[in-house]
């Protein structure tokens, strides 16, 4: 039987530990209806996964005992960062969910010339990323940055950058190993000023083909092509 996995934002050494997070308590007691003696998998983003059993369950807290501790190293040739122009809320959340499942390391919401909106609920996006990490089996939680101006985000990044556009190289033709960032435009595409600036900065253009893809489809497709073949 497949055990459910949960992320806990705290240090776990082994033995017994207490959980008081109200969201987790509600989920465990009201949704999954766990009972004393049930087992779950716990991870905290530090490279370990713990097999734990419920010892006590109350409205205020739950106590679990660690039965097994296993180190899980996520070997990555590519550390992929998605620079996603801010799009409609539901679509941006979909990008975070699916790209987290694929193994994206971080998300940079960016304000571009044709961005449809200017703000996001970062706390909600973080919860979506945690749930996607729990579901997909990864042991790390991607970082989600506060929205930034396009130029500020690009100039502060210390890896290789690529921009998705119709005119460009196929992903298979470029070296996408190491720390990289993929710039994904909004639904209306990049503005002429932005395209000129990319060329000035020497940012290589990548194409996903001649089909006109929605912004969220482009982010997810690029992530799959880069990460799944690794």
C-alpha positions in Angstrom: 0.0 0.0 0.0 1.4 3.4 -1.0 1.9 5.7 2.0 0.9 9.4 1.9 3.7 11.9 2.0 3.7 15.2 3.9 6.0 18.2 4.2 6.8 19.5 7.6 8.7 22.8 8.0 10.8 21.8 11.0 13.9 19.9 11.9 13.4 16.1 12.6 16.1 14.2 14.4 14.3 11.0 15.0 12.4 9.5 17.9 9.1 11.3 18.7 8.1 14.7 17.4 5.0 16.8 17.8 3.1 18.5 15.0 0.8 21.5 15.8 0.3 23.0 12.3 -3.5 23.6 12.1 -3.7 22.9 8.3 -1.9 19.6 8.7 -4.0 18.6 11.7 -7.2 19.3 9.8 -6.0 17.4 6.8 -4.8 14.4 8.8 -7.9 14.2 11.0 -10.8 15.4 8.8 -9.7 14.5 5.3 -7.5 11.4 5.7 -9.0 10.3 9.1 -5.7 8.8 10.3 -5.8 6.8 13.5 -3.2 5.8 16.1 -0.9 3.2 14.5 -1.3 4.5 10.9 1.9 5.3 9.1 3.0 8.2 6.8 6.1 9.5 5.1 7.5 12.8 6.2 10.1 15.1 4.6 11.3 18.5 5.5 13.4 19.6 2.5 16.7 18.6 4.1 17.3 15.5 2.0 15.7 13.0 4.3 12.5 11.1 4.3 11.0 9.6 7.5 8.6 6.7 8.0 6.6 7.8 11.0 3.7 6.2 12.9 0.9 8.1 14.8 1.3 7.8 18.5 -1.3 10.3 19.8 -3.9 12.4 18.1 -5.7 15.3 19.6 -7.4 18.6 18.4 -4.3 20.6 19.4 -1.5 18.3 18.3 -0.3 15.0 16.9 2.7 13.0 18.1 4.5 10.7 15.7 7.4 8.3 16.2 10.1 7.9 13.5 10.5 4.2 12.6 12.9 4.7 9.7 15.1 7.5 8.3 16.3 7.4 4.7 18.5 9.9 2.9 17.3 10.7 -0.6 19.6 12.7 -2.8 18.1 14.3 -5.8 20.7 14.2 -8.5 20.2 16.9 -11.0 22.3 17.9 -14.0 20.1 20.9 -14.4 18.8 23.4 -11.9 15.9 24.9 -13.8 14.5 28.3 -12.8 11.3 29.5 -14.5 11.0 33.2 -15.1 7.2 33.4 -15.8 5.6 36.6 -16.8 2.6 37.1 -14.6 -0.5 35.7 -16.1 -4.0 35.0 -14.8 -4.1 33.6 -11.3 -5.4 30.1 -12.1 -2.9 29.7 -15.0 0.1 30.8 -12.9 -0.9 28.3 -10.2 -1.1 25.6 -12.8 2.4 26.4 -13.9 3.7 26.2 -10.3 1.9 22.9 -9.7 3.0 21.1 -12.9 6.5 22.5 -13.0 7.1 21.5 -9.4 6.1 18.0 -10.2 8.6 18.0 -13.1 11.5 19.2 -10.8 11.8 23.0 -11.3 14.0 24.5 -8.6 12.6 28.1 -8.4 9.9 30.4 -9.9 10.5 34.1 -10.6 7.2 35.9 -11.3 8.2 38.8 -13.6 6.5 42.0 -14.7 6.8 42.4 -18.5 5.4 44.9 -20.9 2.3 42.8 -21.6 1.7 41.2 -18.2 -2.0 40.8 -17.6 -1.8 41.5 -13.9 0.7 42.8 -11.4 0.4 40.8 -8.2 0.2 37.2 -7.0 -0.7 35.4 -3.7 2.8 34.0 -2.9 1.5 32.2 0.2 -1.0 30.3 -1.9 1.6 29.5 -4.5 3.9 28.1 -1.8 1.1 25.8 -0.6 0.6 24.6 -4.1 4.3 23.9 -4.5 4.4 21.9 -1.2 1.4 19.8 -2.2 2.9 19.1 -5.6 6.2 18.1 -4.0 4.4 15.8 -1.6 2.5 14.2 -4.4 5.4 13.8 -6.9 7.9 12.3 -4.4 10.5 15.1 -4.5 12.3 15.9 -1.3 12.8 19.7 -1.9 10.4 22.6 -2.1 10.9 25.0 -5.0 11.6 28.7 -4.0 8.9 31.2 -5.2 10.2 34.7 -5.3 8.2 37.9 -5.0 7.2 39.5 -8.4 10.1 41.5 -9.9 10.6 43.8 -12.9 12.0 41.8 -15.8 15.3 43.5 -16.0 15.9 43.4 -12.3 15.2 39.6 -12.2 17.5 38.9 -15.2 20.4 41.0 -13.9 20.3 39.4 -10.5 20.4 35.9 -11.8 23.8 34.1 -11.7 23.1 31.3 -14.2 22.7 30.8 -17.9 19.5 32.4 -19.3 17.4 31.5 -22.3 14.2 33.1 -23.6 11.3 31.2 -25.3 10.4 32.7 -28.7 9.3 31.5 -32.1 12.7 32.3 -33.6 15.4 30.4 -31.9 17.3 27.1 -31.4 15.7 23.8 -30.5 16.3 22.8 -26.9 18.2 19.8 -28.0 20.8 22.1 -29.7 21.9 23.9 -26.6 23.6 23.0 -23.3 21.0 23.2 -20.6 23.0 21.6 -17.8 24.0 23.5 -14.7 22.0 26.4 -13.3 19.7 27.8 -16.0 16.8 30.2 -16.3 14.0 30.1 -18.9 12.2 33.3 -19.6 8.5 32.8 -20.6 6.5 35.7 -21.9 2.8 36.6 -21.3 -0.1 35.6 -23.5 0.6 38.6 -25.8 4.2 37.7 -26.2 7.3 39.7 -25.7 7.3 43.4 -26.7 9.7 44.7 -29.3 11.7 46.6 -26.7 12.1 43.4 -24.6 13.2 41.4 -27.7 15.9 44.0 -28.5 17.1 44.0 -24.9 17.4 40.2 -24.9 19.7 40.5 -27.9 21.7 43.2 -26.2 22.2 40.9 -23.2 23.2 38.0 -25.4 20.3 35.8 -24.1 19.8 32.8 -26.4 16.4 32.3 -27.9 14.8 28.8 -27.8 11.8 27.6 -29.7 9.2 25.0 -29.0 8.1 24.8 -32.6 5.7 26.7 -34.8 2.5 26.1 -32.7 1.2 29.1 -30.8 1.3 27.9 -27.2 -0.4 29.5 -24.2 2.1 30.8 -21.7 1.4 28.1 -19.1 1.7 25.4 -21.8 5.1 26.8 -22.9 6.5 26.8 -19.3 5.4 23.2 -18.7 6.6 21.9 -22.1 10.0 23.5 -21.7 10.4 22.1 -18.2 9.5 18.6 -19.4 11.9 18.7 -22.3 14.7 19.9 -20.2 14.2 17.9 -17.0 12.6 14.6 -18.0 15.4 13.7 -20.4 17.9 14.1 -17.5 
